Amino acid sequence: MKKFLFFLLLFLPALQASAQTQSLNPETYLFASKDTCSLYMDVYRPAPGAPTTYEGLPKPTVIYVFGGGFVTGERDGEFLRKWFKRLTDNGYGVVSIDYRLGMKGYRMGKGLSGAYKASDQFSFSQQLGVEDLFSAISFMAANAEELGIDTGNLVVSGSSAGAIISLAAEYEIVNGRTGTLPEGFNFKGVMSFAGGIISTSGAPEYKQAPCPTLLLHGTADQAVAYKKYGAVGRGLWGSDFLAAQWEKKGFGGWCIYRFKDRSHSVAAYMDYLWDIEQAFLEKNVIQGNTRTIDALVDDPSLPDWFNIGLDDIYRK
């Protein structure tokens, strides 16, 4: 029953989406074919007449990586399109991408031993997503003029599994593992809705500061750990851990909003938190301000649809 609720969580917010999103007309491109999977991206250009600069500086294009536990999800759900329209109406381009689903059909064994054995599959799934995100960026770079995208001005964002991929991609870049990316590439920013980093070799260790990063996470999240999930150097390190490390190292430019007692629903808060996102995009990303925010948010008006854990997703 809870597994059904997990999948319902992905689509329930679409019931609230506006019919105005029908006015969006993305351009769809095949950017890679891997393992018999055809991977597509939808490109949404800024709305006509929308301001594409902020205080004289160009606004970035926002890449979106969907969530779904590496099991399911879609790049063009109606609820997502509502958020995409908000972005394009405010002068931001959007690119929503596919990626391979490494946990599809996988079932975890019981207890910590089951989670330990599954850690390799989780890590593999994260890496597939990072590779596919890098392939999408390489495609954008090779077709920049046609797409109207400056690949030197990209913000990557994601929900749940997509947030994990987004954070892991930036972690790879700052640690010198850039794969197929153009030389010298880095994101201008990361926006993570209930994300973390999966590792099978101990806690992630940043050798240098990441690009400006916005972390949004529920303190009661049981699906993507707010702090940490796992043991013996294997698991997922969540937003709380990442922020603590960045603070200890003296890195600036990151913002974390901790939603008190909220579950994994924060993964679907994109359109609810526009004020926070807009301030981050304008100040941290566009202006390059190194402001750092650590905020505990207790807002009963925000929805909290379901409290879903790993057992509900990956175990029978």
Phi, psi and omega in degrees: 000314181294328177297319176300319180295325178300313180290326177296324178303325182293331189244344181305317181299340180297336178297338182264358185288149183276146176294345180298339181293346178296342179284349178286133180229083181288157171261130185252134182227141168279117183255344178194155171233119185219136175051043181068008178261132172264121185253126184243159171230146173253128181252119178251119180274155176307144180299143178305130179085350180288145180288120183261008174230158174230116184050044175083358181252141184291140176282147181282167166270137182258118172274136177242132178243117188289163177257176180147021175068022185061018183246320184209188179126168181210152185275350189226033178298153184300321179296321177296319182297329176298317178291319178302319180296321177300317179296311183292325176295337178262013172091011178260136169282155180226138172232118179252128191241156167276163167203162181286142185261097188285344181258004183297122181084358182276142177232127179280148171284180185276152172068190181295329179295322177294319178294322180298314181294327181284346186300325178297321180291321176298314180298319177299317181296318177301315182294322175302315180298318178297315179301318182289324174297316178298322178296321179296319179293320178298320177297317179298319180296321182286341183233032188301318183294314179296319183280341183069036184239133173267107183286357171272004183219066183240138170246130178259137180224157179194161178244132173056244178302323178293327175291321176301313179299317182297312179294319180294324179297315178294323177298319177298316183297311184291344176258015170083012180253088190257356175054235185269009185291153175301149182302132178079006184291143164207156175289155172277340180186164176228136173238115187247116176259097180064063181236181178187192178233128177272137178214145173247011182227040178093177182298141176298137182234116182276124178280336176210169184294139174287169173296168179311129187227133176251117179253127178231121190207142173277136183289345179251022181292124180253356180264307172246111189305131174292321178256283181202146173227129177129187182199166176053043175075009179236137178155203180235130179254118189270190187302319181299317179295314183298314180298320180297319179293317181297321178295316180298324181276354179079020178286144177244174174090005180251152179227134175234131174244116184258114184268107188302125174063014178271148183269206181289358178302335179302336178299339181248024184270010189309311185278351180272341189243033185300322181301317178294315182296316182299316179297319179296313182297317184286316187273307185283318186274302187288311182277345180073022179292136181268025180302142179237131181233133174230104189233136171262121184252123177241091187234097182297344181285343179285139181290152174222089192291300185216149176254097186250137178245177182299322180301323182290336184267316193248352179249147180290000000 
